[in-house]
Amino acid sequence: LVGWGETADVGGTHGIMGAVSTAALIAGGKVTGIIPRFLLDREAAESELKRLTDLVVTDDMHQRKHALFEHSDAFVAMPGGIGTLEEIIEIMTWAQLGHHTKPIVLANINRFWDPLTGLLTHMREAGFIHTANLVRPIVVNSAEAIVPAILAASIKSPVEEGDADVIGKL
């Protein structure tokens, strides 16, 4: 999960998170790392952490998610594992509860999030997502479509209907 604010907020320095932070830094952006203390040695080398613009170390994963939420204007779920799934579901839950209206984007690269979007549609149709209007992640099928989707959502205007990269909203 990547939080999107004035700076890119990332949790790690390896894998997709590392690639996102490296690209942001190369482009002249700022990167804030948010990581729980117990993952410092396991997930990130000190030299890698020093290249970040800012580093927030939390006591646990719960504080990490709260810090990520506080630092972010939007959320992007890149293809990932169970931690990414858990975090994006929590962000959607907070939206459903009315805690925020920040854009939520699923980067559906190679149709990675299709099973999740299908499940969310099924849950909505079965009546288990009672405030479905608040749980509508923006689904894009390319990395290039992420920023335009966030910008469109942040100004409360829909992405152009003809944009082939945007699959739509659930």
N, C-alpha and C positions, 0 to 999 in steps of 0.2 A: 504494500500500500504506500503510495506516495502522496503526501499532502502537498497541496499547491497553494502557495501564498506569495508574498513578496520574494521569498526565497523558496527553493525546493527543499522540503523537509523529508529526509530519508532516514531509514533505520539502520542501514548497514553499508558496508563499503565493498561488498562482494556481489557477484551475480548481477541481476537487473538493477538492484538498488545502487550498486557501485557504478554501473554504466550510466545510469541517470545522473548521479552526482558528478561523475567525471565530465559528462557532456555539458552539464550546467556550468561547471567551473571553466571549462574550455571556452564556452560562449560568453564568459564574463559575468555569469550569474553568481548568486550567493547560495550556499548550501548549508542548511542546519541539520546536523545529525542528531537524532533522538534515539537513545539506546538505554536499556536498563543496565545497571551496574554489573549484574551477573553475566551479561553477554559481552562485556568489554574485551576480555581476553579471547573469547571463543570466536567472536564475529569480526573483530576489527583490530588490526595492528595499530600501534601508537602512531607510526609514521603516516598511515592512511588517515587517521582521525585528525592529525595536525593540518591536513590540507583543507579541511572543512572550514567554512566561514565561522560557524558557531557549533558548539556541541552542548547538548543538554543530556545529562546523565540522570536517569530516574532510579528510584528504588526497586521498581518492579514493572511488569508489563502493563498493569492497570494505569499506573502513572504515566507510562510511555504513551498509551493511547490517548489519555487526557491531554498530555502536552502536544501530541501530534494534532489533536482536534483544535486546541487553542492557537496553534501556530498556522493553521491552514485555512484557506478560503475555499478550497475545493479538494476532492479526494479522487485519486486515480488508482484503480486496481489493475496492475499489469498481470500477465499470467504468472501464477505463483502457486505456492503450496497451501497447506492447511492454515498456517498463520495468516496469510493474505486473505484467505476465505473468511476466517474468524473475524479479522479486523474490518473487512468491508461489510460483513453482515451486521456487526455492531454499529457501524456508521449508519447503515440503512435503518436499523432499529431505532437509533436516536432520532433520525428524521421522522420515522413513523410516530414516535412519541411527541413530536413537535419541538424537539430540542434544537434543531437547526434546519435551515433551508439551503445549505451549501451544496453546490453541484457534486454529484457522485458519478464518476465515469468508469465504465468497465472497458478496458482496452482488450477487445475481443480478437486479438491477433490469432490468425489461423483458426478462428471459431472456438477459441479456448473456453470462453465463458458461456457457450451455447447451453450446456447442461444446467448451469445456474439460472440463466434467463428463462429456460423452459420450466424449471422448478418454480421460480417466482410467479410466472404466468399461471401455472397450475394452482399454486397456493391462493393467488388472487381470485381465480375463477371458482375455487372451492369455498371462498368466503373466509379464508384464514388471514388475509391481509386486509383488515377492515378499513384502514386509511390508505388504500393503494395509491391515491393521488400523491401521497407524501413519500412513497417508496418507488421512485421511478428513476433508476440509474440511467444515465445516457450511455448507450452502447455504440462504440465506434470500432471499426474493423482495421484501423491502421494507426500507427503511432503519430503520423502527420495530422490526423483528425482530432487528436486529444486537445490541443490548445485552442483551436477554433471552437470546439464544442464547449469548452469551459467558458470562453469569452462570450459565446452566444447565450449560454445559460446565465452568466453573471449580469448581462444587461437585460435579462428577461425576454429575450427574443429567440424564437425557434431557429435552429440551424436551417439553412436553405433546404427546401424539400428535395431539390435535385442533387444534393451532395451525396454522391455514391458511397462515400466513406462512412456516412452515418446510417446505421441500421435503424435507429429510432429509439424510442423510449418504451419501457415495458408498460 
